[in-house]
């Protein structure tokens, strides 16, 4: 009779596609094509260590005949000792997706632990996987030139005379000089002089240093000023602020200080900082989630070149730790941070600064997770920043909402806001 044989006078039944007693084979997270499994005997298991979700992708390696096997993903309670039974697999109970060649599953928050992979057919197959957390702020920030004091990069924030000559041939003052004119400030009340004492005199000639931190925060918090705006003060004086002037005042509004006691300690601008040796990977990874994934605002990273980057997007790739499959809660994470660089249009004489292309910083670290899917500790942070072929270490990370009064005591933030908004 087809499908059966006789031995010692007894009929032997054919084994069904899904037999009872399927064994579980562990797949290390994001380690491609582990030990092959036999679908009729085994199912694969992948451990997701984090409670914060992510994108899980699965695919079977192409067979020698060029075909692909279909897969199905199951989840019950995250316990490896409670895999789907043969009957549940056949009925599709607790299945997360239909049978597919490639599975893309968005793991929701709170669903961590063991996921089970079933392969169709009866011949052996290798299954690869990736797991990624990727998030971006809903509001894409802007960036611009940092308004330095270098004379060869005019206009700058400190111009007090007629250095800048626009395309129309008209000479013009810098934004702070215009602000003082609008406010009828005397030399003793000059916002320009106050700014110069606090920051401008610290910029050597030819330097590109400036308010890169303030530019990043302004890009997060404000709409980029566009076009000119003419305002008239109580004395009847009209002052025209060009687009570059308005951008400069907007940036100054978010400057939290430079050097000494004003160095982003949280007392003046509600900014908080983790520095150098105090910067831990577990703290950093949580801060990415709190600020960017939860859309409460970006972060800034500060590198050894003394430059600041406003990060608004990240992509964290998880890989199983080590060569053994027993360390399922330990993962190596490669995170790409995205910020907007500054760009320039026009000639050197009539240049106009604006937001440039996306740039990236990459940092690599190892983390340990608890049973509840929260981070236990940092294992190591061997590479804090890489950009292209040039290595730059991240020394600080800043975050917070800069809503406190300006450092420049000669500036009225409400009036200045009405000029650049």
Beta strands, then each sheet from edge to edge (+ up, - down):
strand 1: 5-7
strand 2: 10-12
strand 3: 23-27
strand 4: 37-38
strand 5: 42-48
strand 6: 54-60
strand 7: 71-74
strand 8: 102-107
strand 9: 113-119
strand 10: 124-125
strand 11: 127-136
strand 12: 164-165
strand 13: 171-172
strand 14: 229-232
strand 15: 238-241
strand 16: 272-275
strand 17: 299-303
strand 18: 308-320
strand 19: 330-345
strand 20: 352-369
strand 21: 375-387
strand 22: 390-391
strand 23: 394-399
sheet 1: 1+ 2-
sheet 2: 3+ 5+ 9- 7+
sheet 3: 4+ 10-
sheet 4: 8+ 6- 11+ 18- 17+ 23- 16+
sheet 5: 8+ 6- 11+ 18- 19+ 20- 21+ 22-
sheet 6: 12+ 13-
sheet 7: 14+ 15-
end
